Amino acid sequence: MRPRRRYAPLFVAALLLVAAVGCRSPRTLVDPRMALQPHVRIGLVTFSTEGANGTLAPLATQRFLAAMLEAQPGIEVLELGTVTGPVDAAAARRLGEAHGVRSVVAGHLVVSDLKPRVSVLGGLRASVEADVALTVRMLAAESGATVWARSAQIRETMGAVSIVNGQAVLGAQDPEDAYGDLVGHLVWEVTHDFRSTWVRQ
């Protein structure tokens, strides 16, 4: 038994050494999967919504814009506002001709599976649990072809929400405070391809 105990500290030291060497392995910065600079001037359409009314879509649009510019500084993004109807190939070509953009980015927010929740702890409070999904696409303005797309989804309990005719009505006085974390999570996920990442060799 004693010999085994004698070698135990050496075994632990070896493990610590291996862990230390692993932690010091060099890291390499990998370029974003989606480079935005080649698109020169990008048109950004205000995101559309399904299953909800309120300020969620404009908030997500502005967060997405900020994330793009932070991930790849120096790109030009022209805000095109709200567009009636779907942003399909024909719409992308029209927007490209009208605004001189080389590509068009459009997003769609879907709020579904609404489940009211009532809490009596600390006073009567009502909220809604729902699935919120964000899909964003980039279309080439010349051809209308989709050149990039990504989606993200989260299940969240949201306050300051009522259900009217099966739709969520978001009535928070401060949308950033009420839905900022929700929107931030979705935008972080869908803009992953725009960011450089560190990987260990």
C-alpha positions, 0 to 999 in steps of 0.5 A, a space after each residue: 500500500 505504501 508504494 502506491 501512496 508514494 507515487 500518488 503525488 507524482 501522478 497528481 503533479 503529472 496531471 497538473 503539468 498536462 493541464 497547464 501545457 494544455 491551457 498554454 496552447 496557442 490560440 488563433 484568431 479565425 476570420 468570420 464565416 460571413 465577410 460583410 465588406 465585399 457587399 460594399 453597401 448593405 440595405 437593412 429592412 426593419 424586421 417584420 413580426 408574426 404573432 406579436 404587436 409592439 416594439 419587439 421588431 424595431 428593437 431587434 432591428 436596431 440591436 442587429 444593426 449595432 451587432 453588425 457594425 461592432 463585429 465588422 467596423 467600416 461597413 456601410 449599412 443603409 436603413 431602409 425602414 419598413 417594407 410592405 410584403 415579403 422581402 423576396 428576390 423581386 423585392 430585393 432587386 427593387 430595393 437595390 435599384 431604388 437605394 443603390 445597395 448591393 445586398 438587402 438584409 431582412 429579418 422575421 420575428 415569430 412569437 408563438 405558443 403563448 401561455 399566460 402565467 399568473 404569479 401571486 408572490 409579491 403581488 398579483 402579476 401576469 406574464 406570458 410564456 412564449 417561443 420567440 424565433 428570429 430568422 435573418 437573411 441576406 439577399 443579393 440585390 442584383 440577382 435576388 439570391 439568398 447569400 446568407 441566413 441564420 435563425 435562433 429561438 428561445 423560450 421566454 417568460 415576458 412581462 407587460 404582455 397581453 394576449 389579444 385575438 391570439 397575438 401577443 401585444 407588447 406594451 412595455 413603456 421601456 422595451 429595452 428594459 423589458 425585452 432587452 435580454 431576450 432580443 440580445 440573446 437572439 441577435 447574438 446567436 444570429 450574428 455569430 457568423 459575423 464575428 471573428 473567433 479564437 480557437 486553440 491549435 
